[in-house]
Amino acid sequence: MATTKSPPPPSTTASPPSRRLPLDDLRKIFSTFDVNSDGKISSLELRSILESLGTATTDSELALMMTEMDSNSDGFVEFLEFAEFYNRTDGKGFGGVEDEVRELKEAFDVYDKDKNGKISPKELLAVLKGLGEKCDLKDCKRMIGEVDVDGDGQVNFEEFKKMMA
């Protein structure tokens, strides 16, 4: 009589899923930071982007960020340094999965200007305009409509998480 083996139990030591982005996507993100398109990010460019996202950064925090990313110590972050830093999984780069919910909440909070737990079309418009995007309120309403599961015309954190997954 043949016996069938049951599948082994799932491993509890499996690696978390990777959040590595394709190089084309990383190039787009890099170009947002590289305001003058010279192929490198200066501390001034990094500060400018962080401020446009509503993140106040001290000189020492900015210096630390640059030191973390600038592996060749030339005072600039080139694309390959940016990509390596982005995909780090030790919790120091953008790619560590252990802090994903916290990072998503921080990103959500950038858009949720009035801190009511929802992103309105006006809040989305303000952030996108601050990043130099060409859009209007109608565009923002359409974007929100694409992810607004509960139909309230705004994006709550749960909808935001699903959109970012």
Phi and psi in radians as a Rosetta constraint file:
Dihedral C 1 N 2 CA 2 C 2 CIRCULARHARMONIC -1.407 0.35
Dihedral N 2 CA 2 C 2 N 3 CIRCULARHARMONIC 2.413 0.35
Dihedral C 2 N 3 CA 3 C 3 CIRCULARHARMONIC -1.907 0.35
Dihedral N 3 CA 3 C 3 N 4 CIRCULARHARMONIC 2.580 0.35
Dihedral C 3 N 4 CA 4 C 4 CIRCULARHARMONIC -1.828 0.35
Dihedral N 4 CA 4 C 4 N 5 CIRCULARHARMONIC 2.387 0.35
Dihedral C 4 N 5 CA 5 C 5 CIRCULARHARMONIC -1.498 0.35
Dihedral N 5 CA 5 C 5 N 6 CIRCULARHARMONIC 2.426 0.35
Dihedral C 5 N 6 CA 6 C 6 CIRCULARHARMONIC -1.443 0.35
Dihedral N 6 CA 6 C 6 N 7 CIRCULARHARMONIC 2.647 0.35
Dihedral C 6 N 7 CA 7 C 7 CIRCULARHARMONIC -1.117 0.35
Dihedral N 7 CA 7 C 7 N 8 CIRCULARHARMONIC 2.629 0.35
Dihedral C 7 N 8 CA 8 C 8 CIRCULARHARMONIC -1.127 0.35
Dihedral N 8 CA 8 C 8 N 9 CIRCULARHARMONIC 2.667 0.35
Dihedral C 8 N 9 CA 9 C 9 CIRCULARHARMONIC -1.143 0.35
Dihedral N 9 CA 9 C 9 N 10 CIRCULARHARMONIC 2.659 0.35
Dihedral C 9 N 10 CA 10 C 10 CIRCULARHARMONIC -1.073 0.35
Dihedral N 10 CA 10 C 10 N 11 CIRCULARHARMONIC 2.504 0.35
Dihedral C 10 N 11 CA 11 C 11 CIRCULARHARMONIC -1.250 0.35
Dihedral N 11 CA 11 C 11 N 12 CIRCULARHARMONIC 2.423 0.35
Dihedral C 11 N 12 CA 12 C 12 CIRCULARHARMONIC -1.615 0.35
Dihedral N 12 CA 12 C 12 N 13 CIRCULARHARMONIC -0.035 0.35
Dihedral C 12 N 13 CA 13 C 13 CIRCULARHARMONIC -1.932 0.35
Dihedral N 13 CA 13 C 13 N 14 CIRCULARHARMONIC 0.298 0.35
Dihedral C 13 N 14 CA 14 C 14 CIRCULARHARMONIC -1.100 0.35
Dihedral N 14 CA 14 C 14 N 15 CIRCULARHARMONIC 2.569 0.35
Dihedral C 14 N 15 CA 15 C 15 CIRCULARHARMONIC -1.216 0.35
Dihedral N 15 CA 15 C 15 N 16 CIRCULARHARMONIC 2.540 0.35
Dihedral C 15 N 16 CA 16 C 16 CIRCULARHARMONIC -1.183 0.35
Dihedral N 16 CA 16 C 16 N 17 CIRCULARHARMONIC 2.731 0.35
Dihedral C 16 N 17 CA 17 C 17 CIRCULARHARMONIC -1.101 0.35
Dihedral N 17 CA 17 C 17 N 18 CIRCULARHARMONIC 2.564 0.35
Dihedral C 17 N 18 CA 18 C 18 CIRCULARHARMONIC -1.419 0.35
Dihedral N 18 CA 18 C 18 N 19 CIRCULARHARMONIC 2.520 0.35
Dihedral C 18 N 19 CA 19 C 19 CIRCULARHARMONIC -1.906 0.35
Dihedral N 19 CA 19 C 19 N 20 CIRCULARHARMONIC 0.414 0.35
Dihedral C 19 N 20 CA 20 C 20 CIRCULARHARMONIC -1.104 0.35
Dihedral N 20 CA 20 C 20 N 21 CIRCULARHARMONIC 2.384 0.35
Dihedral C 20 N 21 CA 21 C 21 CIRCULARHARMONIC -1.757 0.35
Dihedral N 21 CA 21 C 21 N 22 CIRCULARHARMONIC 2.606 0.35
Dihedral C 21 N 22 CA 22 C 22 CIRCULARHARMONIC -1.071 0.35
Dihedral N 22 CA 22 C 22 N 23 CIRCULARHARMONIC 2.666 0.35
Dihedral C 22 N 23 CA 23 C 23 CIRCULARHARMONIC -1.000 0.35
Dihedral N 23 CA 23 C 23 N 24 CIRCULARHARMONIC -0.640 0.35
Dihedral C 23 N 24 CA 24 C 24 CIRCULARHARMONIC -1.074 0.35
Dihedral N 24 CA 24 C 24 N 25 CIRCULARHARMONIC -0.715 0.35
Dihedral C 24 N 25 CA 25 C 25 CIRCULARHARMONIC -1.167 0.35
Dihedral N 25 CA 25 C 25 N 26 CIRCULARHARMONIC -0.716 0.35
Dihedral C 25 N 26 CA 26 C 26 CIRCULARHARMONIC -1.122 0.35
Dihedral N 26 CA 26 C 26 N 27 CIRCULARHARMONIC -0.639 0.35
Dihedral C 26 N 27 CA 27 C 27 CIRCULARHARMONIC -1.093 0.35
Dihedral N 27 CA 27 C 27 N 28 CIRCULARHARMONIC -0.683 0.35
Dihedral C 27 N 28 CA 28 C 28 CIRCULARHARMONIC -1.120 0.35
Dihedral N 28 CA 28 C 28 N 29 CIRCULARHARMONIC -0.770 0.35
Dihedral C 28 N 29 CA 29 C 29 CIRCULARHARMONIC -1.114 0.35
Dihedral N 29 CA 29 C 29 N 30 CIRCULARHARMONIC -0.788 0.35
Dihedral C 29 N 30 CA 30 C 30 CIRCULARHARMONIC -1.020 0.35
Dihedral N 30 CA 30 C 30 N 31 CIRCULARHARMONIC -0.764 0.35
Dihedral C 30 N 31 CA 31 C 31 CIRCULARHARMONIC -1.140 0.35
Dihedral N 31 CA 31 C 31 N 32 CIRCULARHARMONIC -0.458 0.35
Dihedral C 31 N 32 CA 32 C 32 CIRCULARHARMONIC -1.149 0.35
Dihedral N 32 CA 32 C 32 N 33 CIRCULARHARMONIC -0.697 0.35
Dihedral C 32 N 33 CA 33 C 33 CIRCULARHARMONIC -1.316 0.35
Dihedral N 33 CA 33 C 33 N 34 CIRCULARHARMONIC -0.624 0.35
Dihedral C 33 N 34 CA 34 C 34 CIRCULARHARMONIC -1.437 0.35
Dihedral N 34 CA 34 C 34 N 35 CIRCULARHARMONIC 1.297 0.35
Dihedral C 34 N 35 CA 35 C 35 CIRCULARHARMONIC -1.021 0.35
Dihedral N 35 CA 35 C 35 N 36 CIRCULARHARMONIC -0.723 0.35
Dihedral C 35 N 36 CA 36 C 36 CIRCULARHARMONIC -1.584 0.35
Dihedral N 36 CA 36 C 36 N 37 CIRCULARHARMONIC 0.119 0.35
Dihedral C 36 N 37 CA 37 C 37 CIRCULARHARMONIC 0.967 0.35
Dihedral N 37 CA 37 C 37 N 38 CIRCULARHARMONIC 0.661 0.35
Dihedral C 37 N 38 CA 38 C 38 CIRCULARHARMONIC -1.669 0.35
Dihedral N 38 CA 38 C 38 N 39 CIRCULARHARMONIC 0.099 0.35
Dihedral C 38 N 39 CA 39 C 39 CIRCULARHARMONIC 1.513 0.35
Dihedral N 39 CA 39 C 39 N 40 CIRCULARHARMONIC 0.159 0.35
Dihedral C 39 N 40 CA 40 C 40 CIRCULARHARMONIC -2.645 0.35
Dihedral N 40 CA 40 C 40 N 41 CIRCULARHARMONIC 2.697 0.35
Dihedral C 40 N 41 CA 41 C 41 CIRCULARHARMONIC -1.839 0.35
Dihedral N 41 CA 41 C 41 N 42 CIRCULARHARMONIC 2.170 0.35
Dihedral C 41 N 42 CA 42 C 42 CIRCULARHARMONIC -1.605 0.35
Dihedral N 42 CA 42 C 42 N 43 CIRCULARHARMONIC 2.923 0.35
Dihedral C 42 N 43 CA 43 C 43 CIRCULARHARMONIC -1.111 0.35
Dihedral N 43 CA 43 C 43 N 44 CIRCULARHARMONIC -0.575 0.35
Dihedral C 43 N 44 CA 44 C 44 CIRCULARHARMONIC -1.151 0.35
Dihedral N 44 CA 44 C 44 N 45 CIRCULARHARMONIC -0.708 0.35
Dihedral C 44 N 45 CA 45 C 45 CIRCULARHARMONIC -1.155 0.35
Dihedral N 45 CA 45 C 45 N 46 CIRCULARHARMONIC -0.738 0.35
Dihedral C 45 N 46 CA 46 C 46 CIRCULARHARMONIC -1.074 0.35
Dihedral N 46 CA 46 C 46 N 47 CIRCULARHARMONIC -0.805 0.35
Dihedral C 46 N 47 CA 47 C 47 CIRCULARHARMONIC -1.055 0.35
Dihedral N 47 CA 47 C 47 N 48 CIRCULARHARMONIC -0.761 0.35
Dihedral C 47 N 48 CA 48 C 48 CIRCULARHARMONIC -1.031 0.35
Dihedral N 48 CA 48 C 48 N 49 CIRCULARHARMONIC -0.805 0.35
Dihedral C 48 N 49 CA 49 C 49 CIRCULARHARMONIC -1.143 0.35
Dihedral N 49 CA 49 C 49 N 50 CIRCULARHARMONIC -0.777 0.35
Dihedral C 49 N 50 CA 50 C 50 CIRCULARHARMONIC -1.071 0.35
Dihedral N 50 CA 50 C 50 N 51 CIRCULARHARMONIC -0.725 0.35
Dihedral C 50 N 51 CA 51 C 51 CIRCULARHARMONIC -1.146 0.35
Dihedral N 51 CA 51 C 51 N 52 CIRCULARHARMONIC -0.687 0.35
Dihedral C 51 N 52 CA 52 C 52 CIRCULARHARMONIC -1.136 0.35
Dihedral N 52 CA 52 C 52 N 53 CIRCULARHARMONIC -0.402 0.35
Dihedral C 52 N 53 CA 53 C 53 CIRCULARHARMONIC -1.568 0.35
Dihedral N 53 CA 53 C 53 N 54 CIRCULARHARMONIC 0.033 0.35
Dihedral C 53 N 54 CA 54 C 54 CIRCULARHARMONIC 1.490 0.35
Dihedral N 54 CA 54 C 54 N 55 CIRCULARHARMONIC 0.309 0.35
Dihedral C 54 N 55 CA 55 C 55 CIRCULARHARMONIC -1.814 0.35
Dihedral N 55 CA 55 C 55 N 56 CIRCULARHARMONIC 1.922 0.35
Dihedral C 55 N 56 CA 56 C 56 CIRCULARHARMONIC -1.353 0.35
Dihedral N 56 CA 56 C 56 N 57 CIRCULARHARMONIC 2.286 0.35
Dihedral C 56 N 57 CA 57 C 57 CIRCULARHARMONIC -2.261 0.35
Dihedral N 57 CA 57 C 57 N 58 CIRCULARHARMONIC 2.232 0.35
Dihedral C 57 N 58 CA 58 C 58 CIRCULARHARMONIC -1.313 0.35
Dihedral N 58 CA 58 C 58 N 59 CIRCULARHARMONIC 2.871 0.35
Dihedral C 58 N 59 CA 59 C 59 CIRCULARHARMONIC -1.042 0.35
Dihedral N 59 CA 59 C 59 N 60 CIRCULARHARMONIC -0.690 0.35
Dihedral C 59 N 60 CA 60 C 60 CIRCULARHARMONIC -1.230 0.35
Dihedral N 60 CA 60 C 60 N 61 CIRCULARHARMONIC -0.655 0.35
Dihedral C 60 N 61 CA 61 C 61 CIRCULARHARMONIC -1.124 0.35
Dihedral N 61 CA 61 C 61 N 62 CIRCULARHARMONIC -0.730 0.35
Dihedral C 61 N 62 CA 62 C 62 CIRCULARHARMONIC -1.109 0.35
Dihedral N 62 CA 62 C 62 N 63 CIRCULARHARMONIC -0.772 0.35
Dihedral C 62 N 63 CA 63 C 63 CIRCULARHARMONIC -1.062 0.35
Dihedral N 63 CA 63 C 63 N 64 CIRCULARHARMONIC -0.714 0.35
Dihedral C 63 N 64 CA 64 C 64 CIRCULARHARMONIC -1.122 0.35
Dihedral N 64 CA 64 C 64 N 65 CIRCULARHARMONIC -0.756 0.35
Dihedral C 64 N 65 CA 65 C 65 CIRCULARHARMONIC -1.053 0.35
Dihedral N 65 CA 65 C 65 N 66 CIRCULARHARMONIC -0.782 0.35
Dihedral C 65 N 66 CA 66 C 66 CIRCULARHARMONIC -1.105 0.35
Dihedral N 66 CA 66 C 66 N 67 CIRCULARHARMONIC -0.745 0.35
Dihedral C 66 N 67 CA 67 C 67 CIRCULARHARMONIC -1.079 0.35
Dihedral N 67 CA 67 C 67 N 68 CIRCULARHARMONIC -0.717 0.35
Dihedral C 67 N 68 CA 68 C 68 CIRCULARHARMONIC -1.092 0.35
Dihedral N 68 CA 68 C 68 N 69 CIRCULARHARMONIC -0.656 0.35
Dihedral C 68 N 69 CA 69 C 69 CIRCULARHARMONIC -1.582 0.35
Dihedral N 69 CA 69 C 69 N 70 CIRCULARHARMONIC -0.588 0.35
Dihedral C 69 N 70 CA 70 C 70 CIRCULARHARMONIC -1.439 0.35
Dihedral N 70 CA 70 C 70 N 71 CIRCULARHARMONIC 1.392 0.35
Dihedral C 70 N 71 CA 71 C 71 CIRCULARHARMONIC -1.210 0.35
Dihedral N 71 CA 71 C 71 N 72 CIRCULARHARMONIC -0.390 0.35
Dihedral C 71 N 72 CA 72 C 72 CIRCULARHARMONIC -1.703 0.35
Dihedral N 72 CA 72 C 72 N 73 CIRCULARHARMONIC 0.062 0.35
Dihedral C 72 N 73 CA 73 C 73 CIRCULARHARMONIC 0.984 0.35
Dihedral N 73 CA 73 C 73 N 74 CIRCULARHARMONIC 0.652 0.35
Dihedral C 73 N 74 CA 74 C 74 CIRCULARHARMONIC -1.683 0.35
Dihedral N 74 CA 74 C 74 N 75 CIRCULARHARMONIC 0.061 0.35
Dihedral C 74 N 75 CA 75 C 75 CIRCULARHARMONIC 1.557 0.35
Dihedral N 75 CA 75 C 75 N 76 CIRCULARHARMONIC 0.021 0.35
Dihedral C 75 N 76 CA 76 C 76 CIRCULARHARMONIC -2.349 0.35
Dihedral N 76 CA 76 C 76 N 77 CIRCULARHARMONIC 2.781 0.35
Dihedral C 76 N 77 CA 77 C 77 CIRCULARHARMONIC -1.930 0.35
Dihedral N 77 CA 77 C 77 N 78 CIRCULARHARMONIC 1.931 0.35
Dihedral C 77 N 78 CA 78 C 78 CIRCULARHARMONIC -1.446 0.35
Dihedral N 78 CA 78 C 78 N 79 CIRCULARHARMONIC 2.949 0.35
Dihedral C 78 N 79 CA 79 C 79 CIRCULARHARMONIC -0.981 0.35
Dihedral N 79 CA 79 C 79 N 80 CIRCULARHARMONIC -0.830 0.35
Dihedral C 79 N 80 CA 80 C 80 CIRCULARHARMONIC -1.099 0.35
Dihedral N 80 CA 80 C 80 N 81 CIRCULARHARMONIC -0.644 0.35
Dihedral C 80 N 81 CA 81 C 81 CIRCULARHARMONIC -1.131 0.35
Dihedral N 81 CA 81 C 81 N 82 CIRCULARHARMONIC -0.732 0.35
Dihedral C 81 N 82 CA 82 C 82 CIRCULARHARMONIC -1.073 0.35
Dihedral N 82 CA 82 C 82 N 83 CIRCULARHARMONIC -0.816 0.35
Dihedral C 82 N 83 CA 83 C 83 CIRCULARHARMONIC -1.106 0.35
Dihedral N 83 CA 83 C 83 N 84 CIRCULARHARMONIC -0.762 0.35
Dihedral C 83 N 84 CA 84 C 84 CIRCULARHARMONIC -1.079 0.35
Dihedral N 84 CA 84 C 84 N 85 CIRCULARHARMONIC -0.763 0.35
Dihedral C 84 N 85 CA 85 C 85 CIRCULARHARMONIC -1.152 0.35
Dihedral N 85 CA 85 C 85 N 86 CIRCULARHARMONIC -0.764 0.35
Dihedral C 85 N 86 CA 86 C 86 CIRCULARHARMONIC -1.015 0.35
Dihedral N 86 CA 86 C 86 N 87 CIRCULARHARMONIC -0.716 0.35
Dihedral C 86 N 87 CA 87 C 87 CIRCULARHARMONIC -1.592 0.35
Dihedral N 87 CA 87 C 87 N 88 CIRCULARHARMONIC 0.142 0.35
Dihedral C 87 N 88 CA 88 C 88 CIRCULARHARMONIC -1.074 0.35
Dihedral N 88 CA 88 C 88 N 89 CIRCULARHARMONIC 2.534 0.35
Dihedral C 88 N 89 CA 89 C 89 CIRCULARHARMONIC -2.050 0.35
Dihedral N 89 CA 89 C 89 N 90 CIRCULARHARMONIC 0.237 0.35
Dihedral C 89 N 90 CA 90 C 90 CIRCULARHARMONIC -1.609 0.35
Dihedral N 90 CA 90 C 90 N 91 CIRCULARHARMONIC 0.147 0.35
Dihedral C 90 N 91 CA 91 C 91 CIRCULARHARMONIC 1.550 0.35
Dihedral N 91 CA 91 C 91 N 92 CIRCULARHARMONIC -0.126 0.35
Dihedral C 91 N 92 CA 92 C 92 CIRCULARHARMONIC -1.664 0.35
Dihedral N 92 CA 92 C 92 N 93 CIRCULARHARMONIC -0.373 0.35
Dihedral C 92 N 93 CA 93 C 93 CIRCULARHARMONIC -1.711 0.35
Dihedral N 93 CA 93 C 93 N 94 CIRCULARHARMONIC -2.805 0.35
Dihedral C 93 N 94 CA 94 C 94 CIRCULARHARMONIC -1.549 0.35
Dihedral N 94 CA 94 C 94 N 95 CIRCULARHARMONIC -0.199 0.35
Dihedral C 94 N 95 CA 95 C 95 CIRCULARHARMONIC -1.667 0.35
Dihedral N 95 CA 95 C 95 N 96 CIRCULARHARMONIC -0.026 0.35
Dihedral C 95 N 96 CA 96 C 96 CIRCULARHARMONIC -1.207 0.35
Dihedral N 96 CA 96 C 96 N 97 CIRCULARHARMONIC 2.250 0.35
Dihedral C 96 N 97 CA 97 C 97 CIRCULARHARMONIC -1.494 0.35
Dihedral N 97 CA 97 C 97 N 98 CIRCULARHARMONIC -0.264 0.35
Dihedral C 97 N 98 CA 98 C 98 CIRCULARHARMONIC -1.190 0.35
Dihedral N 98 CA 98 C 98 N 99 CIRCULARHARMONIC -0.392 0.35
Dihedral C 98 N 99 CA 99 C 99 CIRCULARHARMONIC -1.914 0.35
Dihedral N 99 CA 99 C 99 N 100 CIRCULARHARMONIC 0.347 0.35
Dihedral C 99 N 100 CA 100 C 100 CIRCULARHARMONIC -1.023 0.35
Dihedral N 100 CA 100 C 100 N 101 CIRCULARHARMONIC -0.789 0.35
Dihedral C 100 N 101 CA 101 C 101 CIRCULARHARMONIC -1.134 0.35
Dihedral N 101 CA 101 C 101 N 102 CIRCULARHARMONIC -0.720 0.35
Dihedral C 101 N 102 CA 102 C 102 CIRCULARHARMONIC -1.088 0.35
Dihedral N 102 CA 102 C 102 N 103 CIRCULARHARMONIC -0.753 0.35
Dihedral C 102 N 103 CA 103 C 103 CIRCULARHARMONIC -1.124 0.35
Dihedral N 103 CA 103 C 103 N 104 CIRCULARHARMONIC -0.720 0.35
Dihedral C 103 N 104 CA 104 C 104 CIRCULARHARMONIC -1.097 0.35
Dihedral N 104 CA 104 C 104 N 105 CIRCULARHARMONIC -0.706 0.35
Dihedral C 104 N 105 CA 105 C 105 CIRCULARHARMONIC -1.125 0.35
Dihedral N 105 CA 105 C 105 N 106 CIRCULARHARMONIC -0.715 0.35
Dihedral C 105 N 106 CA 106 C 106 CIRCULARHARMONIC -1.098 0.35
Dihedral N 106 CA 106 C 106 N 107 CIRCULARHARMONIC -0.729 0.35
Dihedral C 106 N 107 CA 107 C 107 CIRCULARHARMONIC -1.129 0.35
Dihedral N 107 CA 107 C 107 N 108 CIRCULARHARMONIC -0.757 0.35
Dihedral C 107 N 108 CA 108 C 108 CIRCULARHARMONIC -1.033 0.35
Dihedral N 108 CA 108 C 108 N 109 CIRCULARHARMONIC -0.752 0.35
Dihedral C 108 N 109 CA 109 C 109 CIRCULARHARMONIC -1.120 0.35
Dihedral N 109 CA 109 C 109 N 110 CIRCULARHARMONIC -0.471 0.35
Dihedral C 109 N 110 CA 110 C 110 CIRCULARHARMONIC -1.075 0.35
Dihedral N 110 CA 110 C 110 N 111 CIRCULARHARMONIC -0.691 0.35
Dihedral C 110 N 111 CA 111 C 111 CIRCULARHARMONIC -1.437 0.35
Dihedral N 111 CA 111 C 111 N 112 CIRCULARHARMONIC -0.595 0.35
Dihedral C 111 N 112 CA 112 C 112 CIRCULARHARMONIC -1.399 0.35
Dihedral N 112 CA 112 C 112 N 113 CIRCULARHARMONIC 1.293 0.35
Dihedral C 112 N 113 CA 113 C 113 CIRCULARHARMONIC -1.080 0.35
Dihedral N 113 CA 113 C 113 N 114 CIRCULARHARMONIC -0.674 0.35
Dihedral C 113 N 114 CA 114 C 114 CIRCULARHARMONIC -1.571 0.35
Dihedral N 114 CA 114 C 114 N 115 CIRCULARHARMONIC 0.044 0.35
Dihedral C 114 N 115 CA 115 C 115 CIRCULARHARMONIC 1.001 0.35
Dihedral N 115 CA 115 C 115 N 116 CIRCULARHARMONIC 0.659 0.35
Dihedral C 115 N 116 CA 116 C 116 CIRCULARHARMONIC -1.712 0.35
Dihedral N 116 CA 116 C 116 N 117 CIRCULARHARMONIC 0.102 0.35
Dihedral C 116 N 117 CA 117 C 117 CIRCULARHARMONIC 1.508 0.35
Dihedral N 117 CA 117 C 117 N 118 CIRCULARHARMONIC 0.157 0.35
Dihedral C 117 N 118 CA 118 C 118 CIRCULARHARMONIC -2.483 0.35
Dihedral N 118 CA 118 C 118 N 119 CIRCULARHARMONIC 2.582 0.35
Dihedral C 118 N 119 CA 119 C 119 CIRCULARHARMONIC -1.775 0.35
Dihedral N 119 CA 119 C 119 N 120 CIRCULARHARMONIC 2.045 0.35
Dihedral C 119 N 120 CA 120 C 120 CIRCULARHARMONIC -1.574 0.35
Dihedral N 120 CA 120 C 120 N 121 CIRCULARHARMONIC 2.863 0.35
Dihedral C 120 N 121 CA 121 C 121 CIRCULARHARMONIC -1.006 0.35
Dihedral N 121 CA 121 C 121 N 122 CIRCULARHARMONIC -0.645 0.35
Dihedral C 121 N 122 CA 122 C 122 CIRCULARHARMONIC -1.164 0.35
Dihedral N 122 CA 122 C 122 N 123 CIRCULARHARMONIC -0.680 0.35
Dihedral C 122 N 123 CA 123 C 123 CIRCULARHARMONIC -1.157 0.35
Dihedral N 123 CA 123 C 123 N 124 CIRCULARHARMONIC -0.748 0.35
Dihedral C 123 N 124 CA 124 C 124 CIRCULARHARMONIC -1.063 0.35
Dihedral N 124 CA 124 C 124 N 125 CIRCULARHARMONIC -0.772 0.35
Dihedral C 124 N 125 CA 125 C 125 CIRCULARHARMONIC -1.049 0.35
Dihedral N 125 CA 125 C 125 N 126 CIRCULARHARMONIC -0.758 0.35
Dihedral C 125 N 126 CA 126 C 126 CIRCULARHARMONIC -1.054 0.35
Dihedral N 126 CA 126 C 126 N 127 CIRCULARHARMONIC -0.767 0.35
Dihedral C 126 N 127 CA 127 C 127 CIRCULARHARMONIC -1.203 0.35
Dihedral N 127 CA 127 C 127 N 128 CIRCULARHARMONIC -0.792 0.35
Dihedral C 127 N 128 CA 128 C 128 CIRCULARHARMONIC -1.101 0.35
Dihedral N 128 CA 128 C 128 N 129 CIRCULARHARMONIC -0.707 0.35
Dihedral C 128 N 129 CA 129 C 129 CIRCULARHARMONIC -1.100 0.35
Dihedral N 129 CA 129 C 129 N 130 CIRCULARHARMONIC -0.701 0.35
Dihedral C 129 N 130 CA 130 C 130 CIRCULARHARMONIC -1.087 0.35
Dihedral N 130 CA 130 C 130 N 131 CIRCULARHARMONIC -0.451 0.35
Dihedral C 130 N 131 CA 131 C 131 CIRCULARHARMONIC -1.575 0.35
Dihedral N 131 CA 131 C 131 N 132 CIRCULARHARMONIC 0.023 0.35
Dihedral C 131 N 132 CA 132 C 132 CIRCULARHARMONIC 1.503 0.35
Dihedral N 132 CA 132 C 132 N 133 CIRCULARHARMONIC 0.207 0.35
Dihedral C 132 N 133 CA 133 C 133 CIRCULARHARMONIC -1.296 0.35
Dihedral N 133 CA 133 C 133 N 134 CIRCULARHARMONIC 2.515 0.35
Dihedral C 133 N 134 CA 134 C 134 CIRCULARHARMONIC -1.686 0.35
Dihedral N 134 CA 134 C 134 N 135 CIRCULARHARMONIC 1.764 0.35
Dihedral C 134 N 135 CA 135 C 135 CIRCULARHARMONIC -2.703 0.35
Dihedral N 135 CA 135 C 135 N 136 CIRCULARHARMONIC 2.954 0.35
Dihedral C 135 N 136 CA 136 C 136 CIRCULARHARMONIC -2.268 0.35
Dihedral N 136 CA 136 C 136 N 137 CIRCULARHARMONIC 3.137 0.35
Dihedral C 136 N 137 CA 137 C 137 CIRCULARHARMONIC -1.055 0.35
Dihedral N 137 CA 137 C 137 N 138 CIRCULARHARMONIC -0.640 0.35
Dihedral C 137 N 138 CA 138 C 138 CIRCULARHARMONIC -1.076 0.35
Dihedral N 138 CA 138 C 138 N 139 CIRCULARHARMONIC -0.753 0.35
Dihedral C 138 N 139 CA 139 C 139 CIRCULARHARMONIC -1.045 0.35
Dihedral N 139 CA 139 C 139 N 140 CIRCULARHARMONIC -0.753 0.35
Dihedral C 139 N 140 CA 140 C 140 CIRCULARHARMONIC -1.162 0.35
Dihedral N 140 CA 140 C 140 N 141 CIRCULARHARMONIC -0.662 0.35
Dihedral C 140 N 141 CA 141 C 141 CIRCULARHARMONIC -1.105 0.35
Dihedral N 141 CA 141 C 141 N 142 CIRCULARHARMONIC -0.702 0.35
Dihedral C 141 N 142 CA 142 C 142 CIRCULARHARMONIC -1.127 0.35
Dihedral N 142 CA 142 C 142 N 143 CIRCULARHARMONIC -0.781 0.35
Dihedral C 142 N 143 CA 143 C 143 CIRCULARHARMONIC -1.055 0.35
Dihedral N 143 CA 143 C 143 N 144 CIRCULARHARMONIC -0.771 0.35
Dihedral C 143 N 144 CA 144 C 144 CIRCULARHARMONIC -1.147 0.35
Dihedral N 144 CA 144 C 144 N 145 CIRCULARHARMONIC -0.697 0.35
Dihedral C 144 N 145 CA 145 C 145 CIRCULARHARMONIC -1.014 0.35
Dihedral N 145 CA 145 C 145 N 146 CIRCULARHARMONIC -0.490 0.35
Dihedral C 145 N 146 CA 146 C 146 CIRCULARHARMONIC -1.257 0.35
Dihedral N 146 CA 146 C 146 N 147 CIRCULARHARMONIC -0.366 0.35
Dihedral C 146 N 147 CA 147 C 147 CIRCULARHARMONIC -2.114 0.35
Dihedral N 147 CA 147 C 147 N 148 CIRCULARHARMONIC -0.053 0.35
Dihedral C 147 N 148 CA 148 C 148 CIRCULARHARMONIC -1.377 0.35
Dihedral N 148 CA 148 C 148 N 149 CIRCULARHARMONIC 1.595 0.35
Dihedral C 148 N 149 CA 149 C 149 CIRCULARHARMONIC -1.218 0.35
Dihedral N 149 CA 149 C 149 N 150 CIRCULARHARMONIC -0.712 0.35
Dihedral C 149 N 150 CA 150 C 150 CIRCULARHARMONIC -1.509 0.35
Dihedral N 150 CA 150 C 150 N 151 CIRCULARHARMONIC -0.031 0.35
Dihedral C 150 N 151 CA 151 C 151 CIRCULARHARMONIC 1.278 0.35
Dihedral N 151 CA 151 C 151 N 152 CIRCULARHARMONIC 0.351 0.35
Dihedral C 151 N 152 CA 152 C 152 CIRCULARHARMONIC -1.574 0.35
Dihedral N 152 CA 152 C 152 N 153 CIRCULARHARMONIC 0.044 0.35
Dihedral C 152 N 153 CA 153 C 153 CIRCULARHARMONIC 1.402 0.35
Dihedral N 153 CA 153 C 153 N 154 CIRCULARHARMONIC 0.170 0.35
Dihedral C 153 N 154 CA 154 C 154 CIRCULARHARMONIC -2.407 0.35
Dihedral N 154 CA 154 C 154 N 155 CIRCULARHARMONIC 2.929 0.35
Dihedral C 154 N 155 CA 155 C 155 CIRCULARHARMONIC -1.951 0.35
Dihedral N 155 CA 155 C 155 N 156 CIRCULARHARMONIC 2.076 0.35
Dihedral C 155 N 156 CA 156 C 156 CIRCULARHARMONIC -1.570 0.35
Dihedral N 156 CA 156 C 156 N 157 CIRCULARHARMONIC 3.071 0.35
Dihedral C 156 N 157 CA 157 C 157 CIRCULARHARMONIC -1.106 0.35
Dihedral N 157 CA 157 C 157 N 158 CIRCULARHARMONIC -0.675 0.35
Dihedral C 157 N 158 CA 158 C 158 CIRCULARHARMONIC -1.100 0.35
Dihedral N 158 CA 158 C 158 N 159 CIRCULARHARMONIC -0.739 0.35
Dihedral C 158 N 159 CA 159 C 159 CIRCULARHARMONIC -1.136 0.35
Dihedral N 159 CA 159 C 159 N 160 CIRCULARHARMONIC -0.666 0.35
Dihedral C 159 N 160 CA 160 C 160 CIRCULARHARMONIC -1.090 0.35
Dihedral N 160 CA 160 C 160 N 161 CIRCULARHARMONIC -0.793 0.35
Dihedral C 160 N 161 CA 161 C 161 CIRCULARHARMONIC -1.059 0.35
Dihedral N 161 CA 161 C 161 N 162 CIRCULARHARMONIC -0.772 0.35
Dihedral C 161 N 162 CA 162 C 162 CIRCULARHARMONIC -1.110 0.35
Dihedral N 162 CA 162 C 162 N 163 CIRCULARHARMONIC -0.697 0.35
Dihedral C 162 N 163 CA 163 C 163 CIRCULARHARMONIC -1.116 0.35
Dihedral N 163 CA 163 C 163 N 164 CIRCULARHARMONIC -0.663 0.35
Dihedral C 163 N 164 CA 164 C 164 CIRCULARHARMONIC -1.444 0.35
Dihedral N 164 CA 164 C 164 N 165 CIRCULARHARMONIC -0.207 0.35
